[in-house]
Amino acid sequence: MIHEISVAEAHEALKADKNAKLIDVRTPEEFAQVHAKGAIHIVLGAISKASLAAAGITDKSAALYLICKSGGRSRQACVMLAAEGFTNLSNVSGGTMAWVNEDLPHE
């Protein structure tokens, strides 16, 4: 199931669950410009069970928070990962733009 979650809710959930992961699916250029602190970068075109495994994510029930610029591509990534059997997916509404606007930790 895919949940919609605000950036503030995602930030709190990531602090509360050390096993949760934030995955940024934007382009390398976008990621280099600014990204949420601690985000794992996997571009949308490469998102898969294999790319997550390469990043050390193998538990299909782990809490995964997907983020992009504003929420569209990350929603697509959630759908793709749900089709691969991942069950605890959240789309971060508003994306990195909202994350930065709310002054949450970013690099």
C-alpha positions as CSV (number, residue, x, y, z in Angstrom):
1,M,0.0,0.0,0.0
2,I,1.2,3.5,-0.9
3,H,0.7,6.3,1.7
4,E,0.9,10.0,1.0
5,I,2.9,11.8,3.8
6,S,4.0,15.4,4.4
7,V,7.6,16.3,4.6
8,A,7.3,17.0,8.3
9,E,5.6,13.6,8.9
10,A,8.3,11.9,6.9
11,H,11.1,13.7,8.8
12,E,9.6,12.6,12.1
13,A,9.0,9.0,10.9
14,L,12.6,8.8,9.7
15,K,13.9,10.0,13.1
16,A,11.7,7.5,15.0
17,D,12.6,4.5,12.8
18,K,16.3,4.0,12.3
19,N,15.6,1.2,9.8
20,A,13.4,3.5,7.6
21,K,15.0,4.8,4.4
22,L,14.5,8.0,2.4
23,I,15.0,7.4,-1.4
24,D,15.4,10.4,-3.7
25,V,14.5,9.4,-7.3
26,R,15.5,12.7,-9.0
27,T,18.3,13.2,-11.6
28,P,21.9,13.2,-10.5
29,E,22.0,17.0,-11.3
30,E,19.0,17.7,-9.1
31,F,20.3,15.5,-6.3
32,A,23.7,17.3,-6.4
33,Q,22.0,20.7,-6.2
34,V,20.1,20.0,-3.0
35,H,18.7,16.9,-1.2
36,A,17.3,15.8,2.1
37,K,20.1,14.9,4.5
38,G,20.6,11.1,4.6
39,A,18.6,10.5,1.4
40,I,19.7,7.5,-0.8
41,H,19.9,8.5,-4.4
42,I,18.4,6.1,-7.0
43,V,17.2,7.7,-10.2
44,L,13.6,6.8,-11.2
45,G,14.6,5.0,-14.3
46,A,16.8,2.6,-12.2
47,I,14.4,2.0,-9.3
48,S,13.9,-1.7,-8.8
49,K,14.3,-4.5,-6.3
50,A,17.9,-4.9,-7.6
51,S,18.8,-1.3,-7.2
52,L,17.5,-1.2,-3.7
53,A,19.4,-4.4,-2.9
54,A,22.6,-2.8,-4.2
55,A,21.9,0.1,-1.7
56,G,21.5,-2.5,1.1
57,I,17.7,-2.5,1.2
58,T,16.4,-6.0,1.0
59,D,13.5,-6.1,3.5
60,K,10.3,-5.7,1.4
61,S,8.4,-4.7,4.5
62,A,10.8,-1.9,5.6
63,A,9.5,1.6,5.7
64,L,10.5,3.4,2.5
65,Y,9.9,7.1,1.9
66,L,10.2,8.1,-1.7
67,I,10.9,11.8,-2.6
68,C,11.5,13.7,-5.8
69,K,11.2,17.4,-6.6
70,S,7.5,17.8,-5.9
71,G,5.9,14.3,-5.5
72,G,5.1,13.1,-9.0
73,R,8.1,10.9,-9.8
74,S,8.3,9.6,-6.3
75,R,4.6,8.4,-6.7
76,Q,5.7,6.6,-9.8
77,A,8.5,5.0,-7.9
78,C,6.1,3.8,-5.2
79,V,3.9,2.2,-7.8
80,M,7.0,0.4,-9.4
81,L,8.2,-0.8,-6.0
82,A,4.7,-2.0,-5.0
83,A,4.7,-4.1,-8.1
84,E,8.0,-5.6,-7.0
85,G,6.5,-6.7,-3.7
86,F,7.4,-3.8,-1.3
87,T,4.6,-3.2,1.1
88,N,5.5,-0.2,3.3
89,L,5.8,2.7,0.9
90,S,5.2,6.4,1.4
91,N,5.2,9.1,-1.1
92,V,6.6,12.4,0.3
93,S,4.1,15.0,-0.9
94,G,5.6,18.3,-1.9
95,G,9.0,16.6,-2.4
96,T,12.4,18.2,-1.9
97,M,11.0,21.7,-2.6
98,A,8.7,21.4,0.4
99,W,11.5,19.8,2.5
100,V,13.8,22.7,1.8
101,N,10.9,25.3,2.3
102,E,10.2,23.8,5.7
103,D,13.9,24.1,6.5
104,L,14.3,20.4,7.3
105,P,17.9,19.1,7.3
106,H,19.3,19.2,3.7
107,E,22.6,19.3,1.9
